[in-house]
Amino acid sequence: MKEERVEDRVTPESKTAGSNRAQWRSLEELAGSAEFQEHAATEFPDYFTEQLDLPAAENAALSRRSFLGVMGASLALTGLAGCQRPLAKILPYSKLPEDLLPGVPQSYATVFPFRGMGEGILVTSNEGRPTKIEGNPDHPASLGATHGYTQASILQLYDPDRSQFPTEGNASRTWDEFNAWLTPKLTTLRGEGGRGLAFVSLPTASPSVRAKRAEVMAAFPNARWVDYEPVNRDNAIQGSRLAFGRPMRQQLALDQADVIVSLDSDFLFIEPNSVRHARDYARRRQVTPQQASMNRLYMVETAFSITGSMADHRLRVAPSQVAEVARALAFSLSANHHTNLGGQTWAQVKLSDTVLAFVERMAHDLSEHRGRGVVLVGLNQPPEVHALAMVINHALGSVGTVVRYTAEPYPGQQRDNIVALAQAIDHNEVNFLVILGGNPAYDAPADIDFTARMRKVPDIVCLSLYRDETAEKGNWHLPETHYLEAWGDAEAWDGTRSIQQPLIAPMYQAKSEIELLSLFLGRAADSHALVQEYYGREWGLPSSSRWDHALNDGFLPTTTFAEIAGAPDMNGVAGAWSRRTAPAANGIEVLFRPDYSVWDGRYANNSWMQ
């Protein structure tokens, strides 16, 4: 059998047998751009022939077997650090740690920060390299489960497209050079109390980061701070203000619910705390000798969702009709099922007979399971719908069993805040903008054209994992550490606090948000020292025993938010509905929802989520 040689393999220049057409593997290869030629030349090591120590003539006719042997070893080593060879190298141990045995994986408890909350996880590490994520079975927010974003987040750690060093414009820089640029500007800002300084950040679940933010704002009292991400809870928070007069957070115990009415609420995936909700919901779908019946789920929605796919009864309506279904449900409960909604007479809604029959079935089921039924509302629905659901849950006696309320730690209205910042930029009130982790040039509301406004700001510093649309517009782009590379902490939806411990040292010249904020206070410190310093103040010293237990268990017990009692203002909610503008009878309705794969775009570079 003739041995195939490397030069015998098909190349773009070769012709298919019996054909004049060249073969190529991508549009870039067909175009033959300089960028592709450079990539093709460096995709695989070009020095392997030097390592074989073969005569030049033999190297020129390298066998297929030798080629595959060398490249197999090269790819095996490359795979430890990602799909391509990174600039920073992951080196082997010079001295093997005591508790590490080659080939025996180890698991560490940490926390995944996402959407302003933390999810307790266990990360498997092989020879010091994180390789797999699972839920922490002891953590109340996960109970051993995860969602897809958590699983895929480990791929970002090894993503070769991550930012690897600071840049000023398109020029490579070091952190020392950035600090030298920053120091005189901070001196000027301190003299003016921070006037002209503004921060834009993602909502954080980290108590230590919130404390450091407070220190920064105390040092620069005239500065602005804006929390913003496109998928937010503005409507739910405003709805709790309508119902209770202050922002409240709804905590659910769906394992106690016999009947669930979901008004556009994808609580099994998109809504906050979805991992815990999915576990509790699934527990009630199991029929056992101790549990003879299942729960029942009604879904009213526009777009087909994961929760809708699990519903026992599903009704499809236009986006604007979800609110009308909520009002029809209030009418049916008060008029037909003796449910006291504050003495208000809810007007009968003009809907189709099919929709009204569906609403009547929901109302009957809720009234038959008082104290064990709940009405949930999706993030896209207006504040009045959220407030009305809170009134209904209270009237059904479900507060205290299925529903309880805690204080809302992030009471701001994120869209209003980013709009106010854009207006401040227009009035030349911002000359130093710091963007921490977000991408407002891509995902800020289109009507404020945040990209155009960024051009009016003289100095912009962006901290992020990638050189994204926002980083491209800034003066300085600073690489951010992955959460598996930095120390931190995070609170779950119910307030349970966890320590974020890294599993690997930063592979690139990156810093976390708390480290960058410390630079604004004139102090260079690593994340471990800053987080331990915070908990040293919180717990009092010495606190090493409590710290060690938190690392081992993955969370701190007895740190949940305190429950708040109170009755909703039913008359106030009814008044808000009376002022509500009726939806247009005709026209096209557009519904914006986060994507199940890439969320708000932040996972667009993650191949697992594609």
C-alpha positions in Angstrom: 0.0 0.0 0.0 1.5 3.3 -1.1 2.1 5.7 1.8 0.4 9.0 1.3 2.7 12.0 1.7 1.8 15.5 3.0 2.5 17.0 -0.5 0.0 14.5 -2.0 -2.9 15.8 0.0 -5.5 18.0 -1.8 -4.8 21.7 -1.6 -6.8 24.7 -2.9 -4.5 24.8 -5.9 -5.1 21.2 -6.9 -7.9 20.2 -9.2 -10.6 17.6 -8.6 -10.2 14.6 -10.8 -11.9 15.3 -14.1 -12.7 18.8 -13.1 -11.1 22.3 -13.6 -12.6 23.6 -10.3 -10.2 24.3 -7.4 -11.1 23.2 -3.9 -11.2 25.6 -1.0 -12.5 25.3 2.6 -13.8 28.8 3.4 -14.6 32.1 1.8 -11.6 33.6 3.5 -9.3 31.0 1.8 -10.9 31.7 -1.5 -10.3 35.4 -1.2 -6.7 34.8 -0.2 -6.6 37.8 2.1 -3.3 38.7 3.9 -5.1 38.1 7.3 -6.0 34.6 6.3 -2.5 33.8 4.9 -1.1 34.9 8.3 -3.6 32.8 10.2 -2.9 29.7 8.0 0.8 30.1 8.6 0.5 30.2 12.4 -2.5 28.0 13.0 -0.2 25.0 13.6 3.4 25.0 14.8 5.7 25.6 11.9 8.8 24.5 13.9 8.0 20.9 14.3 10.4 19.7 11.6 13.2 21.3 13.5 12.4 19.1 16.5 12.5 15.9 14.5 16.2 16.3 13.8 15.8 14.8 10.3 17.9 15.5 7.2 16.6 18.3 5.1 15.6 15.9 2.2 13.7 13.7 4.6 11.9 16.7 6.1 10.9 17.8 2.7 9.2 14.5 2.2 7.7 14.1 5.7 5.5 11.0 5.9 1.8 11.2 6.8 2.5 9.0 9.9 5.2 11.3 11.2 3.1 14.4 10.4 0.1 13.0 12.4 2.3 11.9 15.2 3.8 15.3 15.7 0.6 17.2 15.2 -1.3 14.8 17.5 1.1 15.7 20.4 0.9 19.4 19.5 -2.9 19.4 19.5 -3.1 17.5 22.8 -1.0 20.2 24.5 -2.9 23.0 22.8 -6.2 21.6 23.9 -5.3 22.2 27.6 -5.5 26.0 27.0 -8.3 26.3 24.4 -9.0 25.9 20.7 -5.9 27.8 19.7 -2.5 28.4 21.4 -2.9 31.5 23.7 -0.1 34.0 24.1 0.0 33.3 27.8 1.2 29.8 28.6 -0.3 27.4 31.2 2.9 25.9 32.7 3.3 22.6 34.5 4.0 22.4 38.2 7.6 22.8 39.2 6.6 21.1 42.5 3.5 19.0 42.7 1.1 20.1 45.5 0.6 17.7 48.4 -3.1 17.0 47.8 -2.9 16.6 44.0 -2.6 13.3 42.2 -2.3 13.3 38.4 -5.4 11.9 36.8 -7.6 12.3 39.9 -10.0 15.3 39.5 -10.8 17.7 42.3 -13.9 19.7 42.9 -14.1 23.2 44.4 -17.2 25.1 45.5 -17.6 28.6 44.1 -20.3 30.9 42.7 -21.3 31.9 39.2 -22.4 35.6 39.1 -25.1 36.3 36.5 -27.8 39.0 36.2 -27.0 40.5 39.6 -27.3 37.2 41.5 -25.1 34.3 42.4 -25.6 30.6 41.6 -23.8 28.1 43.8 -21.7 25.7 41.7 -19.0 22.9 42.0 -16.2 23.1 39.5 -14.1 20.1 38.6 -10.4 20.7 38.1 -7.9 18.4 36.4 -4.3 19.1 37.3 -5.1 22.7 38.1 -7.3 23.3 35.0 -11.1 23.8 35.4 -12.9 21.4 33.1 -16.5 21.0 34.2 -19.2 22.9 36.1 -22.2 21.4 38.0 -24.6 22.8 40.6 -23.8 22.7 44.3 -26.4 20.3 45.8 -26.2 22.1 49.1 -26.7 25.6 47.7 -30.4 26.8 48.0 -30.2 28.6 44.7 -29.2 25.6 42.6 -29.8 22.4 44.6 -27.3 20.6 42.4 -28.6 22.0 39.0 -27.4 24.6 36.6 -28.6 26.3 33.4 -26.9 26.4 30.1 -25.2 29.8 30.6 -23.4 28.4 33.7 -22.3 25.3 31.9 -21.0 27.3 28.9 -19.2 30.0 31.0 -16.2 27.7 31.5 -15.6 27.9 27.7 -15.1 31.7 28.1 -12.2 31.0 30.4 -10.3 29.4 27.5 -11.6 31.6 24.7 -8.6 32.8 22.7 -10.6 35.9 21.7 -10.5 37.2 25.2 -8.7 40.4 25.8 -5.2 39.7 27.0 -3.5 43.0 27.8 -4.5 46.7 28.2 -4.7 48.8 25.1 -4.8 52.5 24.5 -6.5 53.0 21.2 -5.0 50.2 19.2 -1.6 50.3 21.0 -0.6 47.6 23.5 0.1 48.9 27.0 0.7 47.6 30.5 -1.1 48.2 33.8 1.7 50.3 35.0 1.3 52.6 32.0 -2.4 52.8 32.6 -1.8 53.7 36.2 0.6 56.4 35.2 -2.1 57.8 32.9 -4.8 57.5 35.5 -3.0 59.1 38.5 -2.9 62.7 37.4 -6.5 62.6 36.2 -7.6 61.3 39.6 -5.8 64.1 41.3 -7.8 66.6 39.2 -11.1 64.8 39.8 -10.5 64.7 43.6 -10.0 68.4 43.6 -13.5 68.8 42.0 -15.1 66.1 44.1 -15.5 63.8 41.1 -17.4 66.3 39.0 -17.6 65.0 35.4 -16.8 61.4 36.4 -19.4 58.7 35.6 -19.5 54.9 36.0 -21.7 52.4 34.1 -21.7 48.9 35.4 -23.7 45.7 35.3 -25.8 45.1 38.5 -23.7 43.2 40.9 -24.6 40.6 43.5 -21.3 41.1 45.3 -21.4 42.7 48.7 -17.7 43.4 48.6 -17.9 45.1 45.3 -20.9 47.2 46.4 -18.9 48.3 49.5 -15.9 49.3 47.2 -18.3 51.2 45.0 -19.5 53.1 48.1 -15.9 53.9 48.9 -15.4 55.3 45.4 -18.5 57.4 45.6 -17.5 58.7 49.0 -14.1 59.7 47.5 -15.8 61.3 44.5 -19.2 62.6 45.8 -20.1 64.5 42.7 -19.7 61.4 40.4 -22.5 59.5 38.9 -23.1 55.7 39.1 -25.4 53.9 36.7 -26.3 50.2 36.8 -27.6 49.0 33.5 -28.2 45.8 31.5 -30.8 45.4 28.8 -32.7 42.4 30.4 -33.7 44.0 33.7 -36.5 44.0 36.3 -37.6 47.6 36.0 -41.3 46.7 35.5 -41.4 44.2 38.4 -39.7 46.7 40.8 -42.1 49.5 39.7 -45.0 47.1 40.1 -44.0 46.4 43.7 -43.9 50.2 44.3 -47.4 50.5 43.1 -48.6 47.6 45.3 -46.6 48.2 48.5 -45.3 51.7 48.2 -41.7 50.5 48.1 -39.6 48.2 46.0 -40.0 44.5 47.1 -38.5 41.3 45.8 -40.8 38.3 45.3 -39.5 34.9 46.7 -41.4 31.8 45.4 -41.8 28.3 46.9 -43.2 26.6 43.8 -43.0 23.2 45.5 -45.9 24.5 47.6 -48.1 25.5 44.7 -51.0 23.4 43.4 -52.0 25.8 40.7 -49.6 28.2 38.8 -51.0 30.9 36.4 -48.2 32.4 34.4 -48.9 35.6 32.5 -46.0 35.7 30.1 -43.6 34.5 32.8 -40.9 32.1 31.6 -40.0 31.2 35.2 -38.3 27.9 34.2 -35.6 29.8 32.2 -35.6 33.5 31.7 -37.0 34.8 35.0 -34.6 35.3 38.0 -33.9 32.2 40.1 -35.1 30.0 37.4 -32.8 27.0 38.4 -34.4 26.8 41.8 -37.9 27.4 40.4 -37.4 24.5 37.8 -36.3 22.2 40.6 -39.3 23.0 42.8 -41.7 22.8 39.9 -40.4 19.5 38.8 -40.7 18.1 42.3 -44.4 18.6 42.2 -44.7 16.8 38.9 -43.8 13.5 40.4 -46.6 11.2 41.6 -45.5 9.1 44.6 -47.3 7.3 47.4 -46.8 10.4 49.5 -47.8 12.8 46.7 -50.9 11.6 44.9 -51.4 14.6 42.6 -49.4 16.9 40.5 -49.4 20.7 40.2 -51.2 22.4 37.3 -49.7 25.1 35.1 -51.6 27.6 33.0 -49.5 29.6 30.5 -50.6 32.8 28.7 -47.9 34.0 26.3 -47.1 35.3 22.8 -43.9 33.5 21.9 -43.4 29.8 22.6 -41.2 29.5 25.6 -39.6 26.7 27.7 -42.3 27.2 30.4 -45.0 27.2 27.8 -43.8 23.9 26.5 -44.3 22.4 30.0 -47.8 23.9 30.5 -50.9 21.8 31.0 -53.0 24.5 29.4 -51.5 27.2 27.1 -53.2 30.3 25.6 -51.5 32.3 22.9 -52.4 36.0 22.7 -50.8 39.2 21.4 -48.3 40.9 23.7 -50.8 43.7 24.6 -53.5 41.2 25.4 -51.6 39.7 28.3 -52.5 42.7 30.4 -56.2 42.4 29.4 -56.2 38.7 30.4 -54.9 39.8 33.8 -57.7 42.3 34.2 -60.2 39.7 33.0 -58.8 37.3 35.7 -59.3 40.0 38.4 -62.9 40.5 37.2 -63.7 36.8 37.2 -62.2 36.3 40.7 -64.0 39.2 42.2 -67.4 38.8 40.4 -67.7 35.0 40.2 -65.5 33.5 42.9 -65.9 35.7 46.0 -62.4 37.0 46.0 -62.0 40.3 47.8 -59.8 42.6 45.7 -60.2 45.6 47.9 -63.8 46.3 47.2 -63.0 47.4 43.7 -65.3 46.6 40.8 -63.2 45.4 37.9 -64.9 46.1 34.6 -65.6 43.2 32.4 -63.0 43.0 29.5 -64.0 42.5 25.9 -62.1 39.5 24.8 -63.0 36.6 22.6 -65.1 33.8 23.9 -62.2 31.4 23.8 -60.0 33.7 25.8 -62.7 34.4 28.4 -63.4 30.7 28.8 -59.7 30.1 29.4 -59.7 32.9 32.0 -62.7 31.5 33.8 -61.0 28.1 34.0 -57.9 29.7 35.6 -60.0 31.7 38.1 -62.0 28.7 39.1 -58.9 26.6 39.7 -57.2 29.4 41.7 -60.3 29.8 43.9 -60.5 26.1 44.5 -56.9 26.0 45.7 -56.7 29.1 47.9 -53.4 29.4 49.7 -51.8 27.0 47.2 -52.2 29.0 43.9 -50.0 31.7 42.5 -50.1 34.2 39.6 -46.7 35.0 38.0 -46.0 37.9 35.6 -43.1 38.1 33.1 -40.4 40.8 32.9 -41.9 42.4 29.7 -45.3 43.1 31.2 -46.0 46.7 32.4 -45.9 47.6 36.2 -49.7 47.5 36.6 -49.8 43.8 35.7 -47.1 43.0 38.2 -49.0 45.0 40.9 -52.3 43.3 40.1 -50.7 39.8 40.4 -49.4 40.8 43.9 -52.9 41.9 44.8 -54.5 38.6 43.6 -51.9 36.5 45.4 -52.6 38.3 48.6 -56.3 37.9 48.2 -56.0 34.2 47.5 -54.0 33.7 50.8 -50.9 32.6 49.0 -48.5 35.0 50.7 -46.7 33.1 53.4 -47.0 29.7 51.7 -46.1 30.1 48.0 -45.1 33.7 48.0 -43.1 35.8 50.4 -41.5 39.3 50.1 -38.0 40.6 50.9 -36.4 44.0 50.4 -35.2 44.8 46.9 -31.4 45.4 47.0 -31.3 47.0 43.5 -34.3 49.5 43.5 -33.1 51.7 40.7 -34.8 52.0 37.3 -32.0 50.9 34.9 -33.5 52.3 31.7 -34.2 55.6 33.3 -30.7 55.8 34.6 -29.0 55.1 31.3 -31.2 57.7 29.6 -30.4 60.3 32.3 -26.6 59.6 31.7 -27.1 60.1 28.0 -28.7 63.5 28.7 -25.9 64.5 31.0 -23.4 63.7 28.3 -25.4 65.9 25.9 -25.1 68.7 28.5 -21.3 68.3 28.7 -21.5 67.1 32.3 -19.4 63.9 31.7 -15.8 64.1 30.7 -14.5 60.8 32.2 -16.6 57.6 31.7 -15.7 54.3 33.2 -17.6 51.2 31.9 -17.4 48.1 34.0 -18.3 44.9 32.3 -21.3 46.0 30.3 -21.6 46.8 26.6 -24.0 49.8 26.3 -22.8 50.8 22.8 -24.4 47.6 21.7 -27.4 47.1 24.1 -28.4 50.5 25.4 -31.9 51.7 24.2 -31.6 52.5 20.5 -33.4 55.8 20.9 -30.6 57.4 22.9 -27.8 56.3 20.5 -25.3 55.8 23.2 -22.5 55.2 20.7 -22.8 58.7 19.3 -22.8 60.1 22.8 -19.7 58.3 23.7 -17.9 60.2 21.0 -18.5 63.4 23.1 -16.7 62.1 26.2 -12.9 62.9 26.2 -11.8 60.0 28.4 -13.4 56.5 28.4 -12.1 53.5 30.2 -13.7 50.1 29.5 -13.2 46.9 31.6 -14.5 43.8 29.9 -13.7 40.2 28.9 -13.7 41.1 25.2 -12.8 44.0 23.0 -16.5 44.6 22.1 -18.4 47.4 20.6 -18.1 49.6 23.7 -14.4 48.9 24.1 -13.7 49.9 20.5 -15.0 53.4 21.3 -13.0 53.9 24.5 -9.5 55.4 25.0 -8.5 52.6 27.2 -9.6 49.0 27.1 -8.7 46.9 30.2 -9.0 43.1 30.2 -11.3 41.7 32.9 -10.7 38.5 34.8 -13.0 35.5 34.3 -14.9 34.6 37.5 -12.9 31.4 37.8 -9.7 33.5 37.9 -10.6 36.0 40.6 -11.7 36.1 44.2 -15.1 37.6 45.0 -18.5 37.0 46.5 -22.1 37.0 45.5 -25.6 36.8 46.9 -28.2 34.5 45.5 -31.8 35.6 44.7 -32.8 34.9 48.3 -29.7 36.6 49.7 -27.7 33.5 50.5 -24.1 34.6 50.3 -21.2 32.6 48.7 -17.5 33.2 48.4 -16.2 33.2 44.8 -12.9 31.3 44.9 -10.8 31.0 41.7 -9.5 27.7 40.4 -6.7 29.1 38.3 -4.5 32.1 38.3 -5.3 34.8 35.7 -4.0 33.6 32.3 -3.8 37.1 30.9 -3.0 40.6 32.2 -6.5 41.1 33.6 -8.0 42.5 36.7 -11.5 42.2 38.3 -13.9 45.1 39.0 -13.0 45.3 42.7 -9.2 45.6 41.8 -9.9 48.4 39.3 -12.0 50.3 41.7 -9.2 50.0 44.3 -6.9 51.7 41.7 -9.4 54.6 41.6 -8.8 54.9 45.4 -5.1 55.0 44.9 -4.3 51.5 46.1 -3.1 48.5 44.0 -4.2 45.3 45.7 -5.3 41.8 44.5 -8.8 40.5 44.7 -8.0 38.0 47.5 -6.7 40.7 49.8 -9.6 43.0 49.0 -12.3 40.4 49.6 -10.7 39.1 52.8 -10.4 42.6 54.0 -14.1 43.2 53.5 -15.1 40.1 55.4 -12.6 40.9 58.1 -14.6 44.0 58.7 -17.9 42.2 58.4 -17.1 39.4 60.7 -14.4 40.9 62.9 -11.0 39.3 63.2 -10.0 36.6 63.4 -12.4 35.1 60.9 -10.3 32.3 59.3 -12.5 29.5 60.6 -15.7 31.0 59.1 -13.8 31.8 55.9 -12.6 28.2 55.6 -16.1 26.9 56.2 -17.6 29.2 53.6 -15.0 28.0 51.0 -15.7 24.4 51.8 -19.5 24.5 51.8 -19.8 27.0 49.0 -22.2 29.4 50.8 -22.7 31.1 54.2 -25.8 29.8 56.1 -28.2 32.3 57.7 -27.5 35.0 55.2 -30.9 35.1 53.4 -32.8 38.3 53.2 -35.3 39.0 56.0 -38.9 38.5 55.1 -41.1 41.6 55.0 -44.7 41.5 56.0 -47.3 43.8 54.5 -50.6 44.0 52.6 -50.7 45.6 49.1 -52.6 48.8 48.5 -55.5 47.4 46.4 -57.1 50.8 45.9 -53.8 52.2 44.7 -53.4 49.4 42.2 -56.9 49.9 40.9 -56.3 53.6 40.5 -53.2 52.8 38.4 -55.3 50.6 36.2 -57.8 53.3 35.7 -55.1 55.6 34.4 -53.8 53.0 32.1 -54.0 53.7 28.3 -55.9 51.0 26.4 -53.8 49.3 23.7 -54.4 50.1 20.1 -56.9 47.9 18.4 -54.8 47.5 15.2 -51.2 47.5 14.3 -48.0 45.5 14.5 -46.7 44.5 17.9 -43.0 43.7 18.4 -41.8 41.5 21.3 -38.2 41.7 22.4 -37.0 38.7 24.5 -33.5 37.5 25.5 -32.2 34.7 23.4 -32.1 31.2 24.8 -28.6 30.8 23.4 -26.7 34.1 23.5 -28.9 35.9 26.1 -28.5 39.7 25.4 -25.5 39.0 23.0 -22.9 38.4 25.7 -22.5 34.7 24.7 -22.3 35.3 21.0 -18.7 34.2 20.9 -19.4 31.1 22.9 -19.6 28.1 20.6 -21.4 26.0 23.1 -24.2 28.5 23.2 -24.4 28.7 19.4 
